[in-house]
Amino acid sequence: MAKTFSAFLILCFFLAAPLTVGAETRWEKSARARQEAARNIIWFNHEPFIFPLRRGGHFENWPELYQRQHSIENIALMAKDGVRYGRLHFYKGMGLQMEMPEIQEARQTAERMHAQGMKVSLYVGGTMFAETFYREVPEAREWEQRDQLGRWVPYMETQTFRHYPCPNEPAYRDYIKKVLKIGVEQLGADQFFLDNVQLQPEPKSCRCPRCLRAFQEFLKRRYPTAEAIRRRFGYPDLNYLKVNEWDVYNRPEDIRTVDDPVLQEWVRFRCESLARHNMDLADYIKGLNPDISVGFNLKGLYGFNRMWLNGIYHPFYQGHCDFICFDVDGVNARLDSRTGALVSEIRSYKMARRLNMSCQDSLEDDLRLAVHMAFNFQRRLPRFGYQGGAWDWGANNIFTPLMEFFREFSDRYYTETEGHADVAVLRSWPSMAYSIGETLVPTILMEQVLIQHQVPFDILFDEQLDSIGRYAAVILPGQEALSRQTVDRLLGYVREGGTLVFSGSTSRYNEWREERQVNPLLSRFGKPAPTRISTITEGQGRLLYIPEILPTTPPGSQAFGANPEIIVSVQGRDNRFSPAEWTLPANHAEIHSALVAGLRQGLSLESTAPLTTVAEICDKPATSETIVHFVNFDRTRSSGLFSASVRVGPGRAARSVILFSPDADNPQPLTFSETGGRVRFTVPPFRLYAMIVIS
């Protein structure tokens, strides 16, 4: 039944007067006023005074800035400008005695912030400063990571005076717990941010006696019987095993796949060791005060293997981490000027939402902010409030028109929402961890199809397989290594009515990368294997096979010129798939059509928006609203006029469809129609961001 908004007077407060050329919106006015009020504010720096002096590369007025940031006058200026949050320097790793004077300064500053109603976040570094810390705690030299040659493992660049602690050393964790207790009890922390939590790539993995003993215990737990040991490693006893060593002829950067079973287990061990270390610290904080927010600089999902390189596997942190920080260059939201690739952190946001984590990112750029608004999950803690909102880290000192728009509507439309996804991409552990780079190519390119065709989707891991029944389709892009148990679970999902989409060599190997004689998925299509996209039915569902997800340009080619970010890829020295290569596959339209054709209820969101526009759809149960976010990545032109339709679910009739955009002062009601459980409307052109609220 068609419905129109002819009752202008009833909804006149929603209507936005047409903007004339050069007219200033209220968002621009508010941003200008805040910028002027913030002109004399010195924003908090999470680095202690000592560190930039030792490191170098700082401004000459650093001592003055450091002193002014703590002043009562400075904090009062922040409060007057509405600032609700700040991250203070707390502990960098130089030792409590060395840093205590600055910790006391942070304590006084925290008291002043709390008096103004501001939340206090404390920074905790994850390295040990050899020049100072070892003078205070001489035994800490024994807490270091040691590589295969017994050398300490330093921080990056020239900061070799910073050494990484061993994640399997409990004495180091006990020391950091003393630090954390001071932050809780003396500074009244509302939030802790733990930095430097990733491991260094091979050949810098820790091979100290602690780790080697812990690795043996790890193997015993996983393979407790002689039969299990023999089946996995060939030997009758775990004592025979030794982790490989690297040299000039055996370089980790030359590894394309991890086939050595001991090295496979070593990758898993490193991830579990690091996660156990970090979770122990998080649990300690929560034990002191469960309402304190705890986050780690885990970063997100990129074109390189985080498990292999850094020991980071995000699902291990679920339930022990409230937020993650991205902190990565090269993934800034953009259409790449050389290749046209749509680059973003959308994957990381989607992963975090399903793991019940919020995300922090630098939001100075409006496009990056728009992506954050559309895709971030704001996790709430009773004491802290919502993380990832318009006053959290990355947003607290940003005063742009778009941020002012976000601040006004953040609590109302961006909190207490649930992701609304039709399909899920499965990133299986053995496929992603044991293929250094090649599996990332079809995975990222398939996700790019979903992102740019505005398909609502989630990213799942093996630990979330029990939830696949909620999706109309599960996609396995090149997930070549799957256990028999995983295959059986996926086929059971198909027989119950689901659609399983897989490509290339999916399930060619088992979870140990042992090649199967018969591929349990592809063999269902008979011989010879299809050379075109093909579908078969099984039970109440179907299997969709995509022989190849075709890169527009062969990965690793130098067709893009000499830009190192572009040419460093899966064929390159360090097996990375550069963001500049995240272009839509050549057969993206065919892949999208085949996927959608088999979804019985269609997609929850359908639109004719350009492929340079991305979308996210969420539900807000408390208000029975469906919220759709659109972000235009093309900075040279508006989105143009496009049509959209949203499935609102059985038994629910739409009362209104309202457009919110920073392009206009006020929300604008849209004409819509509703048939067959779908609400149809036309989205007017917008420059960067638009939000549609269906109630």
Protein Blocks (a to p, Z undefined) as FASTA:
>chain_A
ZZddfblmlmmmmpccdddehiacfklmmmmmmmmmmmmpccddfbdfklmmmngoiafk
lmmmmmmmmpmklmmmmmmnopabdcddfbeonojklmmmmmmmmmmmmmmmmmnopacd
ddddfbdcfklmmmmmmmlmmmpccdfkopacddehjllmbccddfklmklmmmmmmmmm
mmmmmnopabdcdehkbccddfkbcfbfklmmmmmmmmmmmmmbfklmmmmnopabfklp
ccddddfklcfklpmbdfblklmmmmmmmmmmmmmmmmmmmmmmmmmomkbccdddebpa
dfbdfklmnopafklmgopafbdcfkighiagcddfklopacdfklmmmmmmmnopacdd
dfkbmklmmmmmmmpccdddfklopehiakbghklmgccfklmmmmmmmmmmmgoiacdd
fbdcdddfklmmmmmklmmmmmmmmmmmmmmnopacddddfklmmmmmmpmbdcdehiab
ccfklmmmmmmmmmnopacddehjehkbcfkopacfbdfklmmnopaddfbdcdddehjb
ccdddfbacdfbaghiaknojafklmgcfklmnopacfklmcccfklmmmmmmmmmmmmn
lpfbdcfbdfkbccdddddfknopacdddddfblkbcebjadddddebghiacfbdcddd
fkbmbdcddddddeehiacddddddfkbccdddZZ
